[in-house]
Amino acid sequence: MAQEQKSSIYLLLDEVGNALAQVRPQGPSATEGSLWQLVVMNDKIDEVLEYKQFKLLSIEDSSPSYEGTLVRHRNDIIQLEVRKTAAAGNDMRKNLRVPVQVDSFAYPLSGSWRGRRAVETHDLSCGGVAFFCDREFQVGEQFEVVIPVTSEPLVVKGQILRQRTVDGREDTLYAAKFIDLCNDEETILREAVFNLQLSGRPRRTAR
């Protein structure tokens, strides 16, 4: 008897990494080099059918990433011939970055400052956040930051990686990585980034 495909949700990307839709495998368990049958979720089938080549990125941390070629479709179901990508799926998930501008707060874990600082996020990934702030952070400094775009506001630890000025702004742009995330926090962040990728992706322009 054929083994049933796991109920993983994948983010379907175009060749350059723009999010198109969430898809759910259907039918017997698929392996590399076989045809995957995928249900396109949330009425995104028309947008998906504008493309022939795709990347598949699972929301699950342990799952690899794949590339696929469209073979056929019917209603909201597509069939892709898939192959595993050379890039590690976990690296792709961490580097999947989405612009998001929301007001939030940072709290000190190291350094000489106390209290809280108002920040404005610039972008978010599963591995870190970039934000503007009008007060100085030092590279290597650790802090906690509120991420308000998840299903429920999430407070996570971060560490400053670098800083730079941006033309037209008086504050400083900081890039930080997340540290000491638990599994639940990683999952919540991945879900938020996946959903934001879909809601904010650019439309394909007519040729």
Backbone as CSV, one residue per row, in Angstrom:
resi,resn,N_x,N_y,N_z,CA_x,CA_y,CA_z,C_x,C_y,C_z
1,MET,0.851,-1.203,0.000,0.000,0.000,0.000,0.882,1.248,0.000
2,ALA,0.516,2.236,-0.815,1.312,3.462,-0.890,1.227,4.222,0.419
3,GLN,2.357,4.746,0.820,2.402,5.545,2.038,1.836,6.933,1.770
4,GLU,0.993,7.425,2.662,0.385,8.727,2.455,1.395,9.834,2.692
5,GLN,1.306,10.874,1.839,2.183,12.029,1.952,1.925,12.761,3.261
6,LYS,2.967,13.222,3.905,2.825,14.016,5.113,2.072,15.304,4.802
7,SER,1.447,15.875,5.820,0.603,17.052,5.622,1.394,18.352,5.726
8,SER,2.695,18.310,5.388,3.510,19.519,5.416,2.925,20.573,4.498
9,ILE,3.083,21.818,4.919,2.744,22.928,4.062,4.040,23.471,3.464
10,TYR,4.062,23.674,2.155,5.226,24.226,1.479,4.905,25.623,0.970
11,LEU,5.926,26.457,0.956,5.834,27.752,0.304,6.359,27.566,-1.109
12,LEU,5.541,27.913,-2.087,5.900,27.792,-3.491,6.477,29.123,-3.955
13,LEU,7.725,29.094,-4.428,8.434,30.284,-4.872,8.686,30.223,-6.370
14,ASP,8.816,31.401,-7.005,9.267,31.398,-8.389,10.782,31.211,-8.415
15,GLU,11.391,31.273,-9.605,12.809,30.956,-9.740,13.713,31.927,-8.990
16,VAL,13.270,33.169,-8.817,14.108,34.164,-8.144,13.770,34.308,-6.667
17,GLY,12.840,33.479,-6.170,12.569,33.452,-4.740,11.379,34.251,-4.276
18,ASN,10.551,34.773,-5.203,9.319,35.464,-4.801,8.245,34.446,-4.437
19,ALA,7.563,34.678,-3.326,6.526,33.754,-2.873,5.297,33.841,-3.770
20,LEU,4.743,32.678,-4.116,3.555,32.612,-4.970,2.335,32.108,-4.216
21,ALA,2.501,31.035,-3.448,1.349,30.418,-2.788,1.843,29.400,-1.774
22,GLN,0.943,28.999,-0.903,1.183,27.840,-0.055,0.540,26.630,-0.723
23,VAL,1.237,25.491,-0.678,0.731,24.270,-1.302,0.826,23.130,-0.304
24,ARG,-0.077,22.153,-0.488,-0.134,20.991,0.405,-0.031,19.724,-0.424
25,PRO,0.956,18.851,-0.157,1.065,17.589,-0.894,-0.175,16.730,-0.708
26,GLN,-0.523,16.004,-1.753,-1.702,15.146,-1.724,-1.355,13.812,-2.351
27,GLY,-1.886,12.740,-1.764,-1.697,11.428,-2.360,-0.507,10.685,-1.789
28,PRO,0.011,9.660,-2.515,1.106,8.820,-2.018,2.353,9.645,-1.725
29,SER,3.171,9.147,-0.808,4.396,9.832,-0.431,5.296,10.019,-1.645
30,ALA,5.765,11.264,-1.834,6.576,11.593,-3.001,8.051,11.539,-2.656
31,THR,8.863,11.168,-3.617,10.308,11.151,-3.445,10.941,11.987,-4.535
32,GLU,12.215,12.299,-4.349,12.926,13.102,-5.338,12.901,12.419,-6.700
33,GLY,12.650,13.197,-7.744,12.600,12.663,-9.089,11.236,12.148,-9.491
34,SER,10.262,12.143,-8.583,8.918,11.680,-8.893,7.993,12.871,-9.100
35,LEU,6.762,12.583,-9.484,5.766,13.629,-9.644,5.087,13.886,-8.306
36,TRP,5.088,15.130,-7.897,4.386,15.535,-6.689,3.051,16.138,-7.077
37,GLN,2.006,15.694,-6.411,0.681,16.275,-6.590,0.425,17.227,-5.433
38,LEU,0.154,18.498,-5.755,0.077,19.547,-4.749,-1.207,20.339,-4.901
39,VAL,-1.884,20.561,-3.789,-3.072,21.404,-3.767,-2.627,22.842,-3.521
40,VAL,-2.980,23.743,-4.427,-2.660,25.157,-4.267,-3.725,25.781,-3.373
41,MET,-3.303,26.389,-2.285,-4.227,26.883,-1.276,-4.606,28.347,-1.515
42,ASN,-5.737,28.740,-0.938,-6.185,30.136,-0.884,-6.413,30.762,-2.261
43,ASP,-6.908,29.957,-3.215,-7.303,30.473,-4.539,-6.162,31.166,-5.270
44,LYS,-4.942,30.626,-5.167,-3.780,31.233,-5.823,-3.399,30.525,-7.121
45,ILE,-4.264,29.634,-7.618,-3.888,28.797,-8.753,-3.578,29.619,-10.001
46,ASP,-4.330,30.665,-10.275,-4.093,31.458,-11.485,-2.718,32.108,-11.456
47,GLU,-2.299,32.603,-10.292,-0.979,33.217,-10.176,0.120,32.175,-10.339
48,VAL,-0.095,30.982,-9.793,0.900,29.921,-9.905,1.095,29.504,-11.351
49,LEU,0.008,29.443,-12.125,0.078,28.953,-13.497,0.746,29.932,-14.460
50,GLU,1.138,31.098,-13.975,1.933,32.007,-14.796,3.376,31.542,-14.916
51,TYR,3.755,30.521,-14.149,5.142,30.063,-14.077,5.237,28.579,-14.415
52,LYS,6.463,28.146,-14.775,6.734,26.741,-15.065,7.761,26.137,-14.105
53,GLN,8.672,26.966,-13.606,9.735,26.500,-12.712,9.501,27.067,-11.317
54,PHE,9.718,26.232,-10.296,9.409,26.633,-8.928,10.475,26.147,-7.955
55,LYS,10.440,26.753,-6.774,11.155,26.253,-5.611,10.121,25.913,-4.546
56,LEU,10.386,24.860,-3.788,9.481,24.411,-2.725,10.228,24.456,-1.405
57,LEU,9.679,25.204,-0.463,10.317,25.372,0.830,9.336,24.989,1.912
58,SER,9.676,23.964,2.706,8.781,23.494,3.759,8.861,24.403,4.971
59,ILE,7.734,24.558,5.648,7.719,25.329,6.884,8.409,24.567,8.009
60,GLU,8.585,23.248,7.851,9.204,22.425,8.881,10.721,22.525,8.806
61,ASP,11.346,22.731,9.953,12.775,22.985,10.018,13.604,21.812,9.499
62,SER,13.115,20.595,9.654,13.908,19.416,9.305,13.764,19.005,7.843
63,SER,12.882,19.623,7.096,12.603,19.192,5.722,13.538,19.857,4.726
64,PRO,13.980,19.112,3.697,14.828,19.719,2.664,14.012,20.626,1.751
65,SER,14.698,21.361,0.907,14.027,22.185,-0.092,14.156,21.509,-1.460
66,TYR,13.247,21.871,-2.361,13.192,21.224,-3.662,13.021,22.262,-4.762
67,GLU,13.331,21.847,-5.986,12.984,22.581,-7.192,12.011,21.726,-7.982
68,GLY,11.116,22.362,-8.731,10.121,21.596,-9.469,9.758,22.225,-10.799
69,THR,9.339,21.379,-11.738,8.883,21.809,-13.058,7.431,21.401,-13.227
70,LEU,6.602,22.339,-13.652,5.182,22.052,-13.837,4.974,21.064,-14.982
71,VAL,4.238,19.994,-14.705,3.936,18.976,-15.718,2.501,19.118,-16.200
72,ARG,1.554,19.234,-15.270,0.144,19.396,-15.643,-0.605,19.979,-14.452
73,HIS,-1.846,20.366,-14.695,-2.676,20.879,-13.605,-4.134,20.557,-13.891
74,ARG,-4.920,20.553,-12.826,-6.360,20.358,-12.945,-7.026,21.035,-11.758
75,ASN,-7.914,21.959,-12.066,-8.562,22.753,-11.023,-7.491,23.417,-10.158
76,ASP,-7.497,23.176,-8.843,-6.495,23.810,-7.978,-5.364,22.855,-7.619
77,ILE,-5.183,21.800,-8.416,-4.132,20.810,-8.176,-3.095,20.886,-9.298
78,ILE,-1.817,20.935,-8.906,-0.734,20.914,-9.879,0.119,19.673,-9.656
79,GLN,0.787,19.236,-10.719,1.773,18.170,-10.616,3.127,18.731,-11.017
80,LEU,4.117,18.510,-10.152,5.476,18.969,-10.409,6.422,17.787,-10.419
81,GLU,7.389,17.816,-11.330,8.511,16.882,-11.263,9.578,17.552,-10.411
82,VAL,9.935,16.943,-9.293,10.775,17.629,-8.309,12.157,16.986,-8.181
83,ARG,13.074,17.793,-7.706,14.427,17.341,-7.385,14.909,18.157,-6.196
84,LYS,15.736,17.553,-5.383,16.245,18.234,-4.198,17.265,19.291,-4.614
85,THR,17.230,20.441,-3.947,18.175,21.507,-4.265,19.476,21.296,-3.512
86,ALA,20.533,21.924,-4.028,21.834,21.833,-3.376,21.855,22.650,-2.088
87,ALA,21.081,23.741,-2.054,21.061,24.609,-0.873,20.350,23.906,0.276
88,ALA,20.845,24.092,1.476,20.206,23.511,2.659,18.880,24.214,2.931
89,GLY,17.832,23.421,3.173,16.513,24.000,3.401,16.487,24.945,4.584
90,ASN,17.220,24.601,5.659,17.214,25.454,6.841,17.845,26.807,6.544
91,ASP,18.921,26.824,5.728,19.553,28.086,5.345,18.598,28.933,4.509
92,MET,17.881,28.307,3.603,16.935,29.049,2.782,15.831,29.659,3.630
93,ARG,15.347,28.906,4.618,14.300,29.440,5.490,14.810,30.637,6.291
94,LYS,16.029,30.526,6.823,16.576,31.624,7.623,16.824,32.865,6.773
95,ASN,17.171,32.669,5.491,17.483,33.800,4.624,16.260,34.365,3.911
96,LEU,15.121,33.745,4.084,13.899,34.237,3.469,13.474,35.505,4.201
97,ARG,13.722,36.634,3.582,13.579,37.937,4.250,12.439,38.715,3.615
98,VAL,11.635,39.357,4.450,10.486,40.098,3.956,10.499,41.507,4.541
99,PRO,10.298,42.541,3.710,10.211,43.900,4.248,8.958,44.042,5.113
100,VAL,9.116,44.631,6.266,7.964,44.875,7.145,8.290,46.063,8.043
101,GLN,7.435,47.069,7.996,7.657,48.294,8.766,6.586,48.403,9.855
102,VAL,6.966,48.113,11.089,6.072,48.247,12.234,6.862,48.827,13.398
103,ASP,6.169,49.528,14.287,6.792,50.078,15.483,6.850,49.012,16.576
104,SER,7.959,48.985,17.311,8.127,47.993,18.359,9.052,48.556,19.438
105,PHE,9.511,47.670,20.348,10.395,48.077,21.434,11.499,47.048,21.623
106,ALA,12.688,47.543,22.022,13.817,46.685,22.376,14.175,46.926,23.838
107,TYR,14.612,45.849,24.511,14.955,45.900,25.928,16.372,45.359,26.109
108,PRO,17.192,45.955,26.986,18.603,45.569,27.096,18.810,44.235,27.802
109,LEU,19.789,43.473,27.304,20.292,42.302,28.013,21.770,42.470,28.336
110,SER,22.447,43.369,27.606,23.845,43.694,27.871,24.038,45.165,27.528
111,GLY,25.214,45.690,27.793,25.453,47.101,27.538,25.088,47.938,28.754
112,SER,25.253,49.250,28.624,25.094,50.148,29.772,23.726,50.803,29.853
113,TRP,22.873,50.622,28.835,21.585,51.325,28.832,20.535,50.541,29.605
114,ARG,19.493,51.239,30.002,18.394,50.651,30.763,17.064,51.071,30.148
115,GLY,15.998,50.428,30.599,14.668,50.798,30.104,14.358,50.120,28.790
116,ARG,13.734,50.855,27.892,13.401,50.310,26.587,13.658,51.369,25.522
117,ARG,13.810,50.901,24.291,14.025,51.802,23.173,12.981,51.536,22.096
118,ALA,12.411,52.600,21.567,11.482,52.462,20.451,12.274,52.143,19.187
119,VAL,11.811,51.155,18.422,12.450,50.779,17.161,11.379,50.672,16.082
120,GLU,11.827,50.804,14.852,10.958,50.594,13.696,11.577,49.502,12.839
121,THR,10.890,48.386,12.685,11.455,47.282,11.918,11.573,47.656,10.444
122,HIS,12.595,47.107,9.812,12.846,47.329,8.380,12.570,46.064,7.577
123,ASP,13.059,44.936,8.076,12.733,43.644,7.465,12.885,42.553,8.507
124,LEU,12.317,41.405,8.168,12.271,40.278,9.093,12.567,38.994,8.342
125,SER,13.353,38.126,8.962,13.566,36.781,8.433,13.416,35.795,9.576
126,CYS,13.522,34.503,9.252,13.447,33.503,10.306,14.690,33.537,11.191
127,GLY,15.752,34.178,10.700,16.997,34.196,11.450,17.351,35.516,12.095
128,GLY,16.600,36.586,11.791,16.955,37.871,12.375,16.023,38.988,11.944
129,VAL,16.374,40.204,12.365,15.550,41.369,12.087,16.470,42.565,11.864
130,ALA,16.059,43.471,10.990,16.728,44.763,10.829,15.765,45.836,11.294
131,PHE,16.294,46.839,11.987,15.413,47.864,12.524,16.146,49.207,12.616
132,PHE,15.362,50.274,12.616,15.877,51.617,12.823,15.704,52.001,14.290
133,CYS,16.680,52.732,14.810,16.580,53.248,16.167,17.405,54.529,16.261
134,ASP,16.915,55.513,17.042,17.625,56.779,17.164,18.598,56.801,18.328
135,ARG,18.777,55.655,18.992,19.788,55.542,20.038,20.820,54.497,19.631
136,GLU,22.008,54.597,20.191,23.122,53.785,19.712,23.153,52.392,20.340
137,PHE,23.302,51.383,19.476,23.615,50.022,19.889,25.057,49.729,19.494
138,GLN,25.711,48.846,20.237,27.055,48.407,19.900,26.991,47.034,19.232
139,VAL,27.884,46.810,18.263,27.975,45.492,17.635,28.291,44.452,18.707
140,GLY,27.545,43.362,18.718,27.696,42.317,19.720,26.749,42.452,20.890
141,GLU,26.116,43.607,21.028,25.199,43.837,22.134,23.969,42.943,22.002
142,GLN,23.484,42.433,23.123,22.312,41.563,23.138,21.114,42.299,23.728
143,PHE,19.944,41.937,23.257,18.732,42.634,23.658,17.539,41.714,23.435
144,GLU,16.386,42.115,23.918,15.124,41.461,23.584,14.295,42.423,22.746
145,VAL,13.567,41.886,21.788,12.750,42.725,20.921,11.379,42.084,20.763
146,VAL,10.370,42.935,20.686,9.002,42.465,20.479,8.750,42.362,18.975
147,ILE,8.332,41.173,18.524,7.961,40.961,17.121,6.433,40.945,17.063
148,PRO,5.807,42.037,16.570,4.344,42.155,16.674,3.575,41.583,15.485
149,VAL,4.266,40.984,14.502,3.576,40.527,13.292,3.321,39.028,13.306
150,THR,3.669,38.348,14.391,3.373,36.920,14.518,1.926,36.739,14.976
151,SER,1.473,35.480,15.040,0.078,35.213,15.414,-0.262,35.833,16.758
152,GLU,0.682,35.817,17.678,0.617,36.578,18.919,1.964,37.269,19.079
153,PRO,2.000,38.515,19.633,3.285,39.207,19.782,4.320,38.313,20.474
154,LEU,5.521,38.298,19.917,6.565,37.393,20.367,7.754,38.215,20.844
155,VAL,8.292,37.892,22.014,9.490,38.541,22.534,10.658,37.566,22.382
156,VAL,11.671,37.960,21.593,12.801,37.070,21.319,14.113,37.804,21.589
157,LYS,15.180,37.021,21.781,16.499,37.586,22.019,17.218,37.820,20.697
158,GLY,18.007,38.893,20.650,18.771,39.198,19.459,20.160,39.705,19.815
159,GLN,21.023,39.732,18.790,22.378,40.257,18.947,22.723,41.104,17.733
160,ILE,23.249,42.309,17.982,23.568,43.233,16.904,24.745,42.700,16.090
161,LEU,24.569,42.660,14.764,25.620,42.213,13.863,26.355,43.380,13.212
162,ARG,25.625,44.405,12.804,26.235,45.544,12.109,25.261,46.717,12.122
163,GLN,25.766,47.876,11.717,24.948,49.075,11.671,25.380,49.925,10.482
164,ARG,24.459,50.749,9.987,24.805,51.670,8.910,23.787,52.806,8.885
165,THR,24.193,53.902,8.288,23.288,55.027,8.109,22.560,54.878,6.778
166,VAL,21.392,55.483,6.706,20.565,55.432,5.504,20.249,56.865,5.091
167,ASP,20.469,57.173,3.817,20.202,58.523,3.317,18.753,58.921,3.587
168,GLY,18.576,60.137,4.094,17.235,60.645,4.343,16.689,60.328,5.713
169,ARG,17.458,59.576,6.525,17.005,59.246,7.876,18.048,59.692,8.887
170,GLU,17.570,60.191,10.039,18.469,60.624,11.091,18.845,59.489,12.035
171,ASP,18.033,58.426,12.071,18.355,57.293,12.942,19.251,56.301,12.203
172,THR,19.625,55.228,12.881,20.566,54.241,12.361,19.853,52.925,12.084
173,LEU,20.264,52.252,11.004,19.722,50.937,10.678,20.637,49.869,11.260
174,TYR,20.070,48.981,12.079,20.813,47.893,12.710,20.343,46.551,12.156
175,ALA,21.298,45.652,11.939,20.973,44.269,11.574,21.310,43.378,12.757
176,ALA,20.392,42.496,13.114,20.579,41.629,14.274,20.159,40.207,13.937
177,LYS,20.814,39.247,14.584,20.410,37.853,14.456,19.667,37.443,15.720
178,PHE,18.729,36.494,15.565,18.041,35.939,16.721,18.940,34.900,17.389
179,ILE,18.889,34.834,18.709,19.681,33.859,19.455,18.780,33.157,20.472
180,ASP,19.160,31.933,20.797,18.491,31.143,21.845,17.003,30.954,21.579
181,LEU,16.621,30.792,20.307,15.209,30.544,19.999,14.849,29.109,20.370
182,CYS,13.685,28.917,20.953,13.174,27.568,21.159,12.434,27.124,19.898
183,ASN,12.080,25.831,19.833,11.434,25.302,18.633,10.120,26.002,18.332
184,ASP,9.332,26.277,19.361,8.044,26.944,19.149,8.238,28.349,18.590
185,GLU,9.229,29.067,19.087,9.496,30.414,18.581,9.937,30.377,17.122
186,GLU,10.782,29.408,16.765,11.222,29.273,15.377,10.033,29.000,14.463
187,THR,9.132,28.123,14.898,7.958,27.792,14.094,7.063,29.009,13.902
188,ILE,6.826,29.764,14.970,5.972,30.953,14.882,6.589,31.982,13.937
189,LEU,7.899,32.165,14.008,8.569,33.115,13.118,8.490,32.667,11.669
190,ARG,8.689,31.365,11.414,8.601,30.861,10.038,7.208,31.081,9.462
191,GLU,6.186,30.797,10.252,4.818,30.989,9.778,4.564,32.453,9.441
192,ALA,5.055,33.363,10.291,4.852,34.789,10.047,5.569,35.238,8.777
193,VAL,6.821,34.802,8.601,7.581,35.194,7.416,6.943,34.630,6.148
194,PHE,6.507,33.359,6.193,5.850,32.760,5.039,4.601,33.558,4.662
195,ASN,3.780,33.889,5.651,2.538,34.614,5.366,2.808,36.026,4.873
196,LEU,3.809,36.695,5.443,4.155,38.036,4.993,4.726,38.021,3.585
197,GLN,5.487,36.984,3.246,6.005,36.850,1.885,4.867,36.810,0.878
198,LEU,3.823,36.080,1.206,2.694,35.962,0.282,1.911,37.263,0.185
199,SER,1.648,37.902,1.310,0.828,39.104,1.298,1.526,40.287,0.663
200,GLY,2.874,40.285,0.684,3.596,41.443,0.172,4.363,41.202,-1.100
201,ARG,4.188,40.039,-1.757,5.002,39.741,-2.926,4.629,40.633,-4.102
202,PRO,5.605,40.983,-4.946,5.312,41.818,-6.113,4.511,41.055,-7.159
203,ARG,3.629,41.771,-7.833,2.885,41.169,-8.927,3.758,41.033,-10.145
204,ARG,3.517,40.005,-10.941,4.271,39.832,-12.177,3.751,40.833,-13.211
205,THR,4.644,41.534,-13.863,4.249,42.529,-14.845,4.002,41.885,-16.196
206,ALA,3.024,42.425,-16.920,2.704,41.884,-18.239,3.822,42.171,-19.226
207,ARG,4.045,41.239,-20.142,5.094,41.422,-21.154,4.483,41.966,-22.455
